[in-house]
Amino acid sequence: MFDQEDSDLGVVMGVVFGIIALVIAFVIGLGVYQQRSVQAAAPLAVAEGVFVDVAEVGEPLVKIYFDLGQIALPATAPEQIATVLAALEAAPEANVLLSGYHDETGGAAVNAEVARQRALSVRDALVAAGVPEARVLMRRPAVTLGGSDAAEARRVEARVQ
């Protein structure tokens, strides 16, 4: 009779330990899957213009001013892009850090998107001029509202650092 109870207890304990092992394996597998998906998405995120967390160093090298509601590069942009290119050539280890700003007109969500699109326009111009995408970083400024002067506020700042 005791042999029967020991046998039943052994089966129950085997099932319990098996379930525990499966749960542990599932949790580990899920963690590995999530980490790999984050690593695989990282290059794509940079290509799509996701912001990075990099501190701004010094004053901006150039400020590119945009017209009201516009995301297309202004006529003065080629000169400013050339200034950035020259600075990047002089410092081959440096990157360019872009930050887009906006004025007070329009809604907050629209303004944030316009500031992002302006920074993407500058990034695309730099990449088209031969700067590797990995050297063009975009940073969301702590305050995207560019200041009290509306024309001054609609800008993208570029820092080579």
N, C-alpha and C positions, 0 to 999 in steps of 0.2 A: 504494500500500500504506500509506503514511503517512497519507493522507487518511482511510482506513478506520479506523485506530487513533485518530486525532484525533476522528473522529465518535463512535466507541464511548466514548471517554473523556469527551466532552461529555455524552453521555446519562447515563453513570454519575454524573458530577458534578451534573447537573441533578436526578437522583433523590435523591442524598445531601442536597443543599441543600433540596430539597422536604421531605424527612423532617424535617430539622432545623427548618425553618420551622413545620411542623405541630406538632412537640413544643413549641416555644416558644409558639405560639398556644394550645395546650392548657393549658400551665402558667399562662399569664396569665389565660385564661378561668376556670380552676379557682380561682385566687386571687380574682378579681372575684366569682365566684359565692359563695365562702365569706364574703367580706366583706359582701356584700349580705344573705346569710342571717343573719349575726350582727346586722346593723343592723335587719333586719326582726323578729327574735326579741326584741330588747331591750325594747320596750314590753310584749310578752307576758310576759316574764320578770318584770318589775316587778309586773304584775298578778297573777301567780301567787305572789308573795311571795318572790322570790329575794332573797338578802341582798346588800347593797351594802357597799363598802369605804369607810366614812366614819368618821373619828376621832370619838370621843365627846368632847364639850366640857362640862366642869363636872359638877356633880352632877345626878342625875335629878330632873326636876320632880315626877314621881309614880312610885310603885311600886305596881303592882296585884298583889295576892297571890291565888293560886289554891289551891283545895283539892287534896288528894292525888289524882293521876291525872286531874284535871279540866282541860278546855280551855275550858269555858264561862265567861263573865265572871262574877265574883262579884257579890254584891248591892251592894258598895261601889263598883263600877266607874263607874256614872253620874256620881258626884261627881268622880271622878278624871278622867273623860273631859271633864267640864265645865271642869276646871282647865286641861287641855291646850288645849281650844277657846279659852278666854280668852287664854291665852298666844299662841296662833297668831293671834288677831285683833289682839293688841297688836303683833305683829311680822309683818306681811304678807309679808316676804321670807324668813322662817324656815321650816324644815321640822321635822317631829317625827321623831325617831329612836327606834325601838323595838328592844329587846334582850330576848329571852326566856331564862330560866334554869330550872334544875330541881334537884331534890334527889338524894340518892344511891340512892334506891329504884329498882329496875328496871334493865334493861340499858342500855348506852350508846346504842345505836341508837334504842331506844324513847324514852329520855329526850330525845335531841336532837330527835326528831319532836314530842314533847309540848311542848318549849320553843318550837319553831317554830309549832305550832298555837296555842299561847297568844298569841304575838305576832300571828299572823294574826287571832285573835279581837279583839284590841285594835284592829288596823288596820281590820277590818271595822266596828267600832263607830265609829271616827273618821270613816270614809268615809260611813257611814249618817248621821252627825251633820252632814255637809256639807263635810268636809275633802276637797279634791281628792286623788285617789290619788297624784298626782305629788309631793305634799307629805308623804306618809307613807312614810318609808324604814325598812327593816328591816336591822339589823346583827347579824351573828353575833358574839357576844362572844368574846374570846380564850379565856376559861374559862367554859363554860356551867354548870358546877357552881356553885350559888349560895351555898355557905357551909356551916358546920357545923350551923346551926339549920335543920331541914327546912322549917318553915313559912316562914321568911324566904327560903329558897332557891327556892321555887316562886313566881316572880314574873316580871313583865314591867316593865322600866324604860322610861320615856318621857322623852326630853330634847327640848326645843325649842331649836334652834340654827340 
